[in-house]
Amino acid sequence: MPNRTANQSFQPTTFLERGASVSFTTPVLAGARVRPADRFGLELIVPNPSGGRGEYILPWTGLRSICRPTVHDVQLTEQIAGLRGVTPASIRNATRHVASQGLAGRAAISAASSALAEEEESRVYTNFELLLRLVQQAELPGTSTIRPEDERPAALEQRARRVITQIAPQLRQDNEMIGVALEGLATLFNPVGVGARATRARLPHALASLKLMRKEMLDFPLDLDDQVPGLVQMVVATANMTVECVDVTLGQARALADNLLDLLGAWRTDPAGVSRQLTRTDWLMDGWERICRLWSRSEKIAARRDALDEIGAMLPIIPREAGEWVGFHIEIEAPRRTHRLVTGHEDWRTGHHVQDMIARNEALLAGC
């Protein structure tokens, strides 16, 4: 059995130390994250299975030492083990790949396929939006009597190619390199959202769901039992800080598209730095989409009471690094979980049968 470390006060400084959330279907793995190990390989971070404070930190290959994982989760761990880097995007892509194999049900297959198609359509639009902005910002005056935003797509692409030829010497790159850079930037801007369709992008949409959940949670009856007020306060406080940070990082990311010449220059000299800045919101929102789905599908009060316990275990910790991003102090304590006695084949948080919880988690993967 691999060594397991019980960390009683898991307060990561950086998002990479916190790790990226993994959408496992095994109930005891709710809220689990993956991060690079200190020396090599990956580590799995799992909220204390007993329901107490702290997390278990164990080698990525040690999944079976704490639970009996589903086939989906076994395949997902193998897929993630082959990744070159740990980011929310890379874990999301690995999850879609495994879901597309049918290991989480038919609905998850359809959801993975739809998500990939929607993402590609959105990426094409984002790339076109960047070309439009490049023409608006860098085209020589008097080149055309037609405003770039009124131009036909094919004609705008021709104008963009001329602008790229014009700026290539200044950027010390050839046309092909600039085109590749714009495609790479479009991939990074895609979840952030730019242009007329910005609110439809994945991260703004997820932020709207988080704000709705926060509003509904504030209206939740606090007198159900003694645990509810503390749970609601903990979730709402973390949601408030997340929303505040995301509002800043979304604005920062979108502002980069307001000066594409400078951005293309920065991409040439430090693409990793540009990528880190454009993915800050993804790290901040990592884990919240699953939480919001769990809350939204739990419509009755009793179901939402159970969901509160689960959310308490899954709640993303906000590392102090976020304060460096947004320019104000971050002070959110790691979640405090509660204990509960259960019988065999029950999930400790809700008392529901484990097989029912697995089916529910598969539905969450499918966005149901």
C-alpha positions in Angstrom: 0.0 0.0 0.0 1.4 3.4 -0.9 2.2 5.9 1.8 -0.6 8.3 2.7 0.0 11.7 4.3 -2.9 13.2 6.3 -2.5 17.0 6.0 -4.5 18.5 8.8 -4.2 22.1 7.5 -4.0 22.1 3.8 -3.5 25.8 2.9 -1.8 25.9 -0.5 0.1 29.0 -1.5 -0.3 28.5 -5.3 -2.9 27.1 -7.5 -0.6 24.5 -8.8 0.1 23.4 -5.3 -3.7 23.2 -4.7 -4.0 21.1 -7.8 -6.7 20.8 -10.5 -10.0 19.2 -9.7 -10.8 15.8 -11.2 -14.4 14.7 -11.9 -14.3 11.2 -10.4 -17.5 9.2 -10.2 -16.5 7.3 -7.0 -18.4 9.1 -4.2 -15.5 9.1 -1.7 -13.3 10.9 -4.3 -15.6 14.0 -4.4 -13.4 17.1 -4.3 -10.2 15.2 -5.3 -7.5 17.1 -7.0 -4.3 16.2 -8.9 -1.0 18.1 -8.7 2.7 17.6 -9.7 4.7 15.7 -7.1 7.7 17.4 -5.5 10.2 15.0 -7.3 8.4 13.4 -10.2 5.0 12.1 -11.2 1.7 13.2 -9.8 0.0 13.4 -6.4 -3.7 12.8 -5.5 -5.3 15.1 -2.9 -8.5 13.7 -1.4 -10.6 15.3 1.3 -10.5 13.3 4.5 -12.7 10.2 3.8 -13.8 10.2 7.4 -15.3 13.6 7.0 -12.8 15.3 9.4 -10.6 18.2 8.8 -7.7 17.8 6.4 -6.8 16.0 3.2 -5.0 12.8 2.3 -2.0 13.3 -0.1 -0.9 10.1 -1.8 0.9 9.0 -5.0 -1.3 9.1 -8.1 -1.0 5.3 -8.4 -2.4 4.9 -4.9 -6.1 5.4 -5.7 -7.0 1.9 -4.7 -5.5 2.3 -1.2 -8.5 4.5 -0.1 -11.4 3.2 -2.2 -12.6 0.8 -4.8 -12.7 3.1 -7.9 -15.2 2.8 -10.7 -13.9 1.7 -14.1 -14.4 5.2 -15.3 -12.1 6.5 -12.6 -9.4 3.9 -13.2 -9.3 4.9 -16.9 -9.3 8.6 -16.0 -6.3 8.2 -13.7 -4.4 6.4 -16.5 -5.3 9.1 -19.0 -4.2 11.9 -16.6 -1.0 10.1 -15.8 0.0 10.5 -19.4 -0.5 14.3 -19.5 2.5 16.6 -20.0 1.1 19.3 -17.6 -1.6 19.7 -14.9 -4.0 22.5 -15.7 -7.8 22.7 -15.4 -8.0 22.6 -19.3 -5.8 19.5 -19.6 -7.8 17.6 -16.9 -11.0 18.7 -18.6 -9.8 17.3 -21.9 -8.8 14.0 -20.3 -12.2 13.8 -18.7 -14.0 14.3 -21.9 -11.8 11.7 -23.6 -12.7 9.1 -21.1 -16.4 10.1 -21.0 -16.5 9.7 -24.8 -15.6 6.0 -24.4 -19.0 5.4 -22.6 -17.5 4.7 -19.2 -19.9 7.2 -17.5 -23.0 6.4 -19.4 -24.6 7.5 -22.7 -25.5 11.0 -21.5 -21.8 11.7 -20.8 -20.9 10.5 -24.3 -23.3 13.0 -25.8 -22.2 15.8 -23.4 -18.5 15.2 -24.2 -19.2 15.3 -28.0 -21.4 18.4 -27.7 -18.8 20.2 -25.5 -16.0 19.6 -28.0 -18.1 20.8 -30.9 -19.2 23.9 -29.1 -15.7 24.6 -28.0 -14.4 24.4 -31.6 -17.1 26.6 -32.9 -16.4 29.1 -30.2 -12.7 29.0 -30.9 -13.2 29.7 -34.6 -15.3 32.7 -33.6 -12.7 33.9 -31.1 -10.0 33.6 -33.7 -12.1 35.7 -36.1 -12.7 38.3 -33.3 -8.9 38.6 -32.8 -8.4 39.1 -36.6 -11.1 41.8 -36.5 -9.3 43.6 -33.6 -6.0 43.3 -35.3 -7.3 45.1 -38.4 -9.0 47.7 -36.2 -5.9 48.4 -34.2 -3.1 48.1 -36.8 -4.4 48.7 -40.3 -2.9 51.8 -41.9 -5.4 54.7 -42.1 -7.1 55.1 -45.5 -6.6 51.5 -46.4 -10.3 50.8 -46.8 -13.5 52.9 -46.8 -15.4 50.0 -45.1 -15.2 49.6 -41.4 -13.6 46.3 -40.4 -16.7 45.3 -38.3 -18.9 45.8 -41.4 -16.6 43.8 -43.7 -17.6 40.4 -45.2 -15.7 37.6 -43.4 -13.6 36.6 -46.5 -12.7 40.2 -47.2 -11.8 40.8 -43.6 -9.4 37.8 -43.6 -7.7 39.3 -46.7 -7.3 42.6 -44.8 -6.0 40.8 -41.8 -3.4 39.0 -43.9 -2.2 42.4 -45.2 -2.0 43.7 -41.7 0.1 40.7 -40.6 2.5 41.3 -43.5 2.7 44.9 -42.4 3.5 44.2 -38.7 5.7 41.2 -39.3 9.0 43.1 -39.4 8.1 45.1 -36.2 7.4 41.8 -34.4 10.4 40.1 -35.9 8.3 37.2 -37.0 7.1 35.9 -40.4 3.5 35.7 -41.4 3.1 32.1 -40.6 4.4 32.5 -37.0 2.0 35.4 -36.4 -0.9 33.3 -37.7 0.1 30.4 -35.4 0.4 32.9 -32.5 -3.1 34.2 -33.1 -4.5 30.7 -33.2 -2.8 29.9 -29.9 -4.2 33.1 -28.3 -7.6 32.3 -29.6 -7.5 29.0 -27.8 -6.6 30.8 -24.6 -9.2 33.6 -25.0 -11.9 31.2 -26.0 -13.1 30.3 -22.4 -12.6 33.9 -21.3 -14.8 35.3 -24.0 -14.1 38.4 -26.2 -16.4 40.4 -28.4 -20.2 40.3 -28.8 -20.4 36.7 -27.6 -18.3 37.2 -24.5 -21.1 36.4 -22.1 -21.7 33.0 -23.8 -18.1 31.8 -23.2 -17.6 29.0 -20.8 -16.1 30.9 -17.9 -18.6 33.9 -17.9 -21.4 31.3 -18.1 -19.9 29.4 -15.1 -19.5 32.6 -13.2 -23.2 33.4 -13.7 -24.1 29.9 -12.4 -22.0 30.6 -9.3 -23.7 33.9 -8.7 -27.1 32.2 -9.0 -26.1 29.4 -6.6 -24.9 32.0 -4.1 -28.1 33.9 -4.3 -30.2 30.7 -3.8 -28.0 29.6 -0.9 -28.5 32.9 0.9 -32.3 32.2 0.8 -31.8 28.6 2.1 -33.5 28.0 5.5 -30.9 28.1 8.2 -32.9 26.5 10.9 -32.9 22.9 9.5 -30.2 21.9 11.9 -27.1 23.2 13.7 -24.7 22.5 10.8 -26.6 24.5 8.1 -25.6 28.1 9.2 -21.9 27.3 9.3 -22.0 25.4 5.9 -23.9 28.2 4.2 -21.6 30.8 5.6 -18.5 28.9 4.5 -19.7 28.3 1.0 -21.0 31.9 0.5 -17.8 33.4 1.8 -15.7 31.4 -0.5 -18.1 32.1 -3.4 -17.9 35.8 -2.6 -14.2 35.9 -2.7 -14.1 33.8 -5.9 -16.6 36.1 -7.7 -14.6 39.2 -6.6 -11.3 37.7 -7.9 -12.9 36.4 -11.2 -14.4 39.8 -12.0 -10.8 41.2 -11.8 -9.0 38.4 -13.8 -11.7 38.4 -16.5 -11.2 42.1 -17.0 -7.4 41.7 -17.0 -7.6 39.0 -19.6 -9.9 40.8 -21.9 -7.8 44.0 -21.6 -4.9 42.1 -23.2 -6.9 41.9 -26.5 -7.1 45.7 -26.6 -3.5 45.9 -27.7 -2.7 42.9 -29.9 0.6 44.2 -31.1 1.9 44.3 -27.5 0.3 40.9 -26.8 1.8 39.3 -29.9 5.2 40.7 -28.9 4.8 39.3 -25.4 3.7 36.0 -26.9 6.9 35.8 -28.9 9.2 36.4 -25.9 7.2 34.7 -23.1 4.3 32.6 -24.3 4.2 30.7 -21.0 3.7 34.0 -19.1 0.9 35.1 -21.4 -0.7 31.7 -21.0 -0.5 31.9 -17.2 -2.2 35.3 -17.2 -5.0 34.2 -19.6 -5.7 31.0 -17.6 -6.0 32.6 -14.2 -9.8 32.7 -14.3 -9.9 29.0 -15.2 -7.9 28.2 -12.1 -10.2 30.4 -9.9 -13.3 28.7 -11.3 -11.8 25.2 -11.2 -14.2 22.9 -9.3 -17.1 25.3 -9.1 -19.0 24.1 -12.2 -19.5 20.7 -10.7 -20.6 22.2 -7.4 -23.1 24.4 -9.2 -24.5 21.4 -11.1 -24.9 19.5 -7.9 -26.8 22.4 -6.3 -29.0 23.1 -9.3 -30.1 19.5 -9.7 -31.0 19.3 -6.0 -34.2 21.2 -6.1 -36.0 20.1 -2.9 -34.9 21.3 0.5 -33.9 17.9 1.8 -31.8 17.3 -1.4 -30.1 20.7 -1.0 -29.4 20.0 2.6 -27.5 16.8 1.5 -25.8 18.8 -1.3 -24.5 21.3 1.3 -22.6 18.6 3.0 -21.1 17.4 -0.3 -20.2 20.9 -1.3 -18.5 21.5 2.0 -16.1 18.7 1.1 -15.6 19.8 -2.5 -15.2 23.6 -1.8 -12.2 25.0 -3.6 -9.5 26.6 -1.4 -8.4 29.9 -2.7 -4.5 30.1 -2.5 -2.8 33.3 -1.5 -1.4 33.5 -5.1 -4.8 34.9 -6.1 -4.1 38.0 -4.0 -1.0 38.7 -6.2 -3.2 38.4 -9.3 -6.0 40.7 -8.2 -4.1 43.1 -5.9 -6.0 42.6 -2.6 -5.6 40.3 0.4 -7.0 36.8 0.3 -8.1 35.3 3.6 -10.3 32.2 3.3 -9.7 29.4 5.8 -9.7 25.8 4.5 -13.2 24.2 4.8 -14.1 22.5 8.1 -16.0 19.3 7.5 -18.3 17.4 9.8 -18.4 13.8 11.0 -21.3 11.4 10.5 -21.9 7.7 11.3 -23.0 5.6 8.3 -23.8 2.0 7.5 -22.2 -0.2 4.9 -22.5 0.9 1.2 -23.6 4.4 2.2 -22.0 7.7 1.3 -20.9 9.3 4.6 -22.1 12.8 3.6 -25.7 11.9 2.6 -26.5 8.4 3.6 -27.4 7.6 0.0 -26.5 4.2 -1.5 -23.1 4.3 -3.2 -24.4 3.0 -6.5 -27.0 5.8 -6.5 -24.3 8.3 -5.9 -22.2 6.9 -8.7 -25.1 7.3 -11.1 -25.7 10.8 -9.8 -22.0 11.7 -10.4 -22.2 10.3 -13.9 -25.2 12.6 -14.5 -23.1 15.5 -13.2 -20.4 14.7 -15.8 -23.1 14.9 -18.4 -24.2 18.3 -17.1 -27.6 17.0 -16.0 
